[in-house]
Amino acid sequence: MKLAYPKDGKFGEFGGRFIPETLVPAVEELEEAYLRFKDDKEFRQELDYYLREYAGRPTPLYFAKNLTEFVGGARIYLKREDLLHGGAHKINNTLGQGLLAKRMKKKRIIAETGAGQHGVATAMACSALGLQSEVYMGYKDTQRQRLNVFRMKLLGTKVHPVKGGTQTLKDAINEAIRDWITNVNTTYYLLGSAVGPHPYPVMVRDFQAVIGDEILSQMKELKNKSPDSVVACVGGGSNAIGTFYPLVDEDTTMFGVEAGGEGIKTEHHSATLSSGSKGILHGMLTYLLQDKHGQIKDTHSIAAGLDYPGVGPEHSYFKDSKRVKYDTVSDGDAVHAFLALSKYEGIIPALESSHAVAYAIKLAKKMSKSETIVVTLSGRGDKDVEVVEKYMSENVKNSR
Amino acid sequence: MSRIRDKFSELKSRNEKALIAYAMAGYPNDKETVSIVQSLVKGGADIIEIGLPFSDPLADGPVIQSASFHSLQKGMNPERFLNIVKKIRSKTDVPLVLMTYANLLYSRGYDKFISTVKKAGIDGIILPDMAIEEADQYLDVIRKNNMDAIFLISPNTSEERIRRIAKASTGFVYLVSTYGTTGGTQQKFQQYTHDAIKNAKKILEEKIPLGVGFGVNNADQARSILQTGADAIIVASAFLRLIAETPKAKIQGKITSFAKSLKKATILE
């Protein structure tokens, strides 16, 4: 089931490389560099150094005692990626790719961002590693994540608001790809999720697998066994694939939680795996939210980082092979979990991660007190307080 | 057998090169798309490339993006596209090449999509995001339907890859002139574009024609790349820009006269 380096980037029928010809030499060059350095001792040492000294790894596996007692079921552990520098798991990948870009002698870095977390993590890694970065961000996302836009600017990054299409993550990726096509000889595209043409899905997963590796060793130290269940949120799916991949051959039940938005029977959600169909977007074959003609649909989630109509191809593979169960959590339930974790544990989770927390709360109730659930807390929620405040005031109004 | 191949041989016998002109289905509306194609043909377009818009056209610049958006907003879909094609086919025998993105074919099923557009009168297909490695299934269906698969090459495509792509291509090979998306507004191409044309011609020899597109927007520029060795010029965004800028009543006349000026560049002296 574990596909360490699938041939042609194919996870079963998913993945591959559906790209304009101009980008072919660029992804081939990238693949060659990645294969050359991924197991290179000096590269690993340098990456480990930055992960430890700069990003703050390893992150704790925190037993959420109060939440566990409140729920009254399985023991809930939080994998604290929110404590990383920048406040999200994204830095694991940007440091890895940043170091790779340096070895490839690329000085100009471009990236896309949804919630802004990958943009911030790119800006930080580039600043630390002496690289120039520019970030594409959907205009709608720049409005709802203003704090992150300012953070990126502080960190020396140029932010390009994208006004085409739905003005969210998918359009930011389109625009970053267009920039890459135009500046292909000088520019490194630092993709933030486990999506896109081969080798990105494999490479991003490998850089994020540090999450699952640590969960496994920390849980073995605590309980002398792998966790009974793990839960992670899935937008493009990088924190989830980093959580799942090292546990694929373990006796662990795995859950990927998508954004159910206002409900998957409505048009307002981002539940690609739960209600999508197979298609081709952003260089990969994967599940997509599309209409019957193959046009990509508008998506919605209260969490900008989950607001994406595609998903990493390895998740599509895990869905069809049933290794991971994918389910959804609505905007409302995510907000409740956001509030619950803040109140019971003093930890404000990102709205993206709140989807995983909400699911874990439901799951824990159905499990015995001796069992364990690990929730990947992919990011912290400081960026989301405005959105939550607005959501709460609107919903109080509506219920009156 | 192939309208596209026949057209290239016919032009060769007249000592001409080809003007391939683009219209976007549903831009500015379905009915006018048919008239625009007629005006292009009247102006001398030898082959028509007709775009079926996709929500995420990542190889396209702002002009085609905005026309795609407009057309989709007005409800363009494969059924309406087929009606437009059938109407065009009832009026002219010009070779018709469909340009769209892989997902529209994949999501419907290659078999179903390709046999339907063939029946409506499409002769060949261009998919800018269909890399040759992923194309086996697509190519099988194209061959089965006796259609032409037109693949793209780029100035940075290796010789080995150009050979591989040429082998899979029928109709013509599409060279992307520049690093960038469609709709470039440069007045002249840089030297690397000319080098890429020479290089591609050396590899393709006379086995399959070479068309050059992306940023071809005026007759002088067209003439210079044809002189370097290209067999066809492909002009898309420049026509859409003209449509956007011109008052409705004058669109057809302007299109014909712009096509004429480009066609003139393809006639060798």
Interface residues (C-beta under 8 A of the other chain):
Chain A: D8 G16 R17 F18 I19 P20 E21 T22 V24 P25 G164 G165 K170 D171 N174 I177 R178 I181 T182 N183 V184 N185 S277 K278 G279 I280 L281 H282 G283 L285 L288 Q290 H293 G294 Q295 I296
Chain B: F54 S55 D56 P57 L58 A59 G61 P62 Q65 F69 L72 N77 P78 Y101 A102 N103 L104 L105 Y106 S107 R108 P128 D129 M130 A131 E133 E134 F151 L152 I153 S154 P155 N156 T157 S158 R161 I165 V176 Y179 G180 T181
